[in-house]
Amino acid sequence: MNRVRACVLVGLAVAGWAALGSGTRATTNARTTADEPHYLMTALSLASDLDLDVADERARGAYRDFHEVGLPTQEAIQRDGSRVSPHNPLLPALLAVPVAGLGWLGAKLALAAVAGALAGLTLFVAEARLGVPRRLAVPIVLAAGGSAPLAVYATQVYPEIVAALAVVTALAIVTTPAARRSHAVALVAAVSVLPWLSVKYAPVAAALGLVALIRWPARRVVLATAAGVSGIVFAVAHLRWYGGLTPYAVGHHFADGQLDVMGEPAYGGRAARVVGLFVDRDFGIAIWQPMWLLAVPAFATLVRRDRHRALVLGVPALAGWLNASFVALTMHGWWFPGRQVVVVLPCLVLAIASFARHVSIPAWVWWFAAGLGGSISAWLAVQVYVTDTRLITTFADLTHPWWVVVRSVLPDLRADRPIDGFKLLMWTVALAAVVVRPTPRRSNPSRAPVGLVAPEPASPESSVPQPFARANVDLEGATP
């Protein structure tokens, strides 16, 4: 099977799997909740009126189809009587046509298709750019795409899954073997998608831009020019539509300043999220797919053995993770777990895939991880469909045996109990031990290939080019 066909099949499998959960209810009184109905209402406005003003949609109760009870107000009334939702416009613009055709279900199915594209492109980057054998790349990508949080945010009306696709698109471009001027422009275009989806993605966009500047020194002028034009367009449009550089300027709950969205950062307390985003018993991602924990040894290995991959995958991943830890208002929000880190989960998937190429873990282990994560997601969807469990308010009532057993050894960061502090400390020590554990180096680094191990011989099933050929620039200035 050729590479394109494999990527398409994986993408279709993930999209179909995600679409099965499109009908799950968020709460007892609403099919969608929190920011979801506001995105949908703006999409309806764009579809019917070609503007962002949702005053008429709110007046006629256009949201009742996907939010049966009264919808809380987020928009401040403008001088001309208009109401603009305090959210960036790209997601509603992308969903306008699906919403006009099939309503809320059209939006969810469109996002499931985006999840499929994300999985297919992630497989392509893993195999074609990073040299990961397909027998490892396929189950790892399926394990990620078929498990929460990616499988859930594939049908949640948030910009998360689209942002993740933008990130993996940028990674596919920045790892291209030969960087041309067109690649630099395409990279800026992919990165520019992120702030148009949500300003909270700006740190990840900046990190990807930094990676491109380091890897493509000959294209710095093109990168800077394209980024400057993109920034001007963003600023002018947002000032025109929202009266500020962020959509928060039109939100009534940000009257004291647009930075109110971050709250009053207590950096000492928020530091617990660095590990908690992995292992919190309710809002961590490891309980939904234990494979995510391997991202820690994977990045530690990349830093020691392959500075190119550590740069390309690690810098945006670190930017997103620190943003979720220290800038986001909370990790325990009115949403499904993992929301704040979905944007950089493709970086973790690719790091784990690169790690899998190095360690001696048989392929069946990755297939087991895919089956476990998929079974948890399926169990959750079925439980929401057939019982009074709801995806946002009562997901912790999940009865999957893995969830019930493992949850008992994970800390609850919302509880002020010594036992939870002890559990968090133990997990922190365990992950730190993995990071500091010495890793043997190559005996002859000067002749080592760019990847973690020497490229495997090409076969009819999967030809693997030398990763990062020609375009790489060593951090110390030497070309590989």
N, C-alpha and C positions, 0 to 999 in steps of 0.2 A: 504494500500500500504506500502510495507516495505521501509526502509530508502534508500537502494541501488537503488531501482527502482526510487524513487523520485529524487534522485541526478542525475541519468542518464537522466531522462526526462527533468529536469531543464537544464542540460548541453546541451542536444540536442536542446532544444528550443532556448537557447542563441546562440549556434553555428549556427543554421539555420537563426536566425534573423540577426546575424552579417554578414553571408555570402551574404545576399541580397545587402549589400553595397560594395561588393568586386569590382564592376566595376566602382565606382565613380572616377572621374578624380581629380587629385591634383591641376593642373593648366591648363590653356588653351593650353599650348604647351607641356605638359608632363603628362603622366598618374601617374607617381611617381615623387617625387621631394626631394630636400635637401639630406639627407643621404640615403633615400630609394634605389635609383638606385645603390648606391655603395655597399650596403648590397647584393642586387640582383646580381650584377656583380661578387662579391666574391663567392656567392653561385654557379654561373655558372662556375667559375674557379675551385672550389672544385669538382663539378660534372664531369667536363670534363678532368681536368688536375691533380686533387688531390693535388693542392697547392693553396697558397694565392696570387700568382702573377697574377695580372689582366692586365698586359701589352698587352698580345695577345688579350684579350677580348676587351680592349679599342681600340687597333689598327684596329680590324675588325668591330668595331661599334656594338658589341653584345648587347649594352644597348638600341639600337634604338627601340626595341619592347616595352619598357616601359618608354623611355625618348626620345621623337622624336627629340628634338633639341640637340645641342651639350652639352655634359655633362661636367660641370666644373671639373677641376682637383683638387683632394685632395691629391693624392699620390706624394711623392717625388721620383725622379728617383734614385735608388740605384746604387752602384758601378758596380754591375753585369748587370745593365740595367733593373732589375725587378721593378715592381711597386706593392706595397702592400697598400691596403686601410687602413687608420688610424682608424679602428674600430675593436672592439674585435671579435674573430672568431666564437663564439658559435652560434649566430643566423644564419650566413650563413651556418654553418655546419648542423644545424637543417633543413634548407630550401633547401639544395642541392638536395635531391631526389625529393621533390615536384616541384622545379624549373626545374629540368631535364625532368620531365614528362609533366608538364602543363605550364611551363614558369611562368610569373609574377602571373597569376591567381592561379597556384598551390601554390605559396607562400602565397597568401592572404587567400585561403581556408584552408591551414594548420594552419595559425594563428587564423582563425575563430574557428577551432577545439580546439585550445589551450584555446580560450575564453570560449568555452563550458566546457572544463575540469576545468577551473578556477571557473566557476559558480557552477558546481556540487560539487567540493571539498569545496568551501566556504559554501555551504548549509550543507555539512556533518559536518564541524567544528562547525557551528552555532548550529546545532541540537545535535550532538553526544558529542561534547566537552564542549560547553557552555550552553547546556540545553535550548536553545531557542525553543519554540513550533513551529512545522512545519507551522501552520497557519499564523505565523508571519514571520518565516524565509524565506519561499518560495517567498512571494511578495517582501520582502526587497532585496533578492538576484536578483530577476528578475528586480526590479527597477534599481539596480546598473548595472547589466550586459546588460540590454536592452537600456541603456541610454548612451549618451556621457559623459565622454570621453572613457569609456571602450568599448562601442559598436563601436566607430570609430577606436580606436587603435587595435581592433580585426582584422582589415584588413589593417592597416598601417604597412609597412615593417620596423618596429622598434622593438627593444627588449623589449619594455614596457610590453606587455601583457604576454610574457614568464616570465619576471621578477616578475610580479604580481603572476603568478602561482607558481614560486619558493618560494615566500614569504608565500603564504597560505599553501604550502606543509610544510614549516618549522614550521608554526603555528600548523598544524595538528600533527606534530611530537612532538613539545615541550609541547603540552597539553595532551600527551598520559597519561593514568592513571598510568602506571607502566613503569618507565624509565629503560630500559636494556642497555647493552653495544651497542647492535645493533642499538638502537634508537639514541644514541649519534653519532655513525658513520653516520647514515642516516641523522641526523640533519646537520652535517658538510657538507655532500654531497649536501644537498639542498641549504644550505647557500653559498657554494662554487660556485654554478651555477651563482650567481649574478655578481661577478666581471668578470667572463668569458663572460657574456653578455655585460657588460659595466662597466668600472672602476668607473663610477659615482654612482654605487650602493654599493660601498664599505662601506659607513657609515651605510646603512641599514643592510648589512651583518654583520658588527661589532656589531650593536645593537642586532640582533637576537642571535649572539654568546654570548653576555653579558647576555641576558635573560636566555639562556640555562645554563650558569655557575652559575647563581643565583638559578635557580630552581632545578638543578641537582648537588648539591655539591659532591655527591659520584661519579660522572662521570667526574669530572674536568680533571683528568689525560687523560682519553680517548678523551675528547673533545680537550684538548690542543695538544695531539699527532696527532690526525686526522687533526686538523687545521694547525699544523706545516707542515705535509706532503703535504697538499693541497696547502699551501702557497709556498712551495719550487717548486712544480710542476708548479704552475702558473708563478713564477719568472723565472725559467729556460726556459719554453716554450716561454714566451714573450721576454726574452732577445735573444733567438735564432731566433724568427720570426720577431721581430720588432726592436731589438737593444736597447730596453729600457723596463722598467717595465710597460709601457702603450703603446698602439698602436699609441699614438700621436707622438711617436718618428719618425715615418715614414711619418708624414704629413708635407707637405711643408709649411703650414701656422702656424706651431709651431716651427719655426726655433730658436726662442729665449728661448725655454724651454717648456717642456711638460705641465707645469702648466699655460701656456698662455691660455689654454682652459677656465680658470676661469675669464680671463680678469683682470682688476684692481678693486678688490672688493671695492665698496663704501657702507660700511655696513649700514650707516645711511639711504641712499636711498633705499637699498635693503630690509630694514626692512618693508617697505610698502607691500612687497610681502606676508608677513605672513598672512595678511588678504586678500590681493589682489588675491591670488591664489584661494580664495573662491569667491570673489564678484566683481572682475574686470569685466566690462561689456562685454568685448570680450574674455579675456583669463582666466576668473575665471570659476570654475566648477559648481557653484550653479545655474547659469542661464540655464544650460542644465538639471540639476536634483536638484531641491531645497532640496531634502532629505539630500544632503551632508552637509547642514548647521547644521543638527542635530548631526553631529559628535562632535561639540563643547560642547553642554550640555551632550552628551553621555560620553565623556572622563572626563568631570568635575564630573559627577556622579560616574564613575568608581573609580576615585582617592579617593573620599570620602567613598565609600561603599565597594569597592572590589579591594584591592591592587593587588591581583593576576592577574586579568584581566587588570588592569591599567598597570601593568608591562609588561605582554605578548603582549598586543595590543598597548599600549601607547608608549613604548620605541622605537620600530621600526618605528611607525608612526611619532613620533617626529623627529627622525633622518632623515627620508625621507623628511619631510616638511621643516625642517631647511636647509637641503641640497639644496632643490629647491629654498628656499628663499635667501640664502646667498652665496652659492657656484656656482650654475648654472649661466652661463654668462647672461642669460636673461630669463624672462618668456614670453616675446612677440617675440618669434622666428618665423622662417619660418616653422611652423608646426601647427597642430591642437591644440586647447587649452587643457591644463591639462597634457601635455606630461611628465613634470618633477615629477608629483605626482602619476601617474598611478601605480607605483611600490608599493605604500603603501595604495592604495585605498581599498584592501581587509581588512586591519586593521580597516579602517573607517566603512566598511560594517559590520564587526563583532561587533564593538563597538556600532553601531546604533542598531543592532539586540539585543544585550544585554540590551541596554537602552529600547528598545521596550518591553522587557519582564517585565520591572519595571513600566513603565508609562501606564496610562489607555488610550491608543489610539487604537481604534478598527481596525481590520484587513483591513476593506475596505479603510481606509486612505492610507495604504501601497500599496494596489492595485491601488488606484488612482494615487499615486506617480509613480508606474510602468507604468501606462497608459500615464501619462503626459510626462515622460521622453522618453518613446518609441515613442510617437507621434512626439516629437521634432526631434528625430533621424530619423524617417521615413520621415518626412517633408523635412529635410535637404537632405537626400539621393535622394528623388524624385526630389527636386529642382535642385540638381546637375545633375541628369540624363537628365532632360527635358529642362533646361534653361542654360544660360551661367554662372551660379553660379559655383564656383569651391571650392573644399573642403578646400584648404589651403589659396588661395589668396583672396577669396571673400565670405567666410562662413558668414561674418557679414551682408551679404545681405539677410540673411534668413528672410522669411516673416511669419513665424509661429506667431500667435497672442500673445502667451506667450512671445516670444522673443522680439517682438516689444514693448509690454507694460512694461515688467520688466526691459528691458535694460535702460529705461529712468531714473530709480532710482538707478542705479549702477554707480560707478565711473570709469572713463577711466584713468588708470594710465599712459597712454602714453601722455596724454594731460596735459599741465602745466597751468591749469585753477583753480581759487579759488573754483568754484562750485564742481569740482571733488575732491579736497582736503577736502571740507566739507562733501561730501558724504562718503568718505573713513573714516573720523573721526566718523561720525554717525554710520556706520557699525561696526567700531572698538569698540565704546562704547557699542553698543547693544550686541555684542558677549562677550565683557568683563563682562557685567552685568549678562549674563547667567552663566559665569564661577564662579563669586563670590557669586552668589545667594546661601544662605544656603540651605542645603539638610538635612532633618530629618534623624537621625541615628537610628539604631536598638536599641530597648530597652535592648536587651541582646546579645551583639556582640559575647560573648564567645561561645554561642550556635548557632550562625547564620551559615548557610551553606556557602560554598565558593561562590556560585552565588549571583546575586543581590537579588533574592527572593528565598523562599523555593521551591525545585523542585516540579513540578506538578505531580500528580499521573500518573503512566504509563498507557497507553491505547494501544489497539491493533494497532492504527494508528501510534502512535509515542511514543516509550519508551525512556525516558530521564534518563540516568544514572547521578549520582551525578557528577557535573563537576569537573575536576582536581583532582579526587580522588587519594589519596596516594602519588602522585608525587609532590604535592605542598609543597613548603617551604616558610613560612611566612618571610617577609623582616626583621622581628625582631628575627627570629630564631625559632619560634614556628611552629609546624606542625598543619594543620587544623584539 
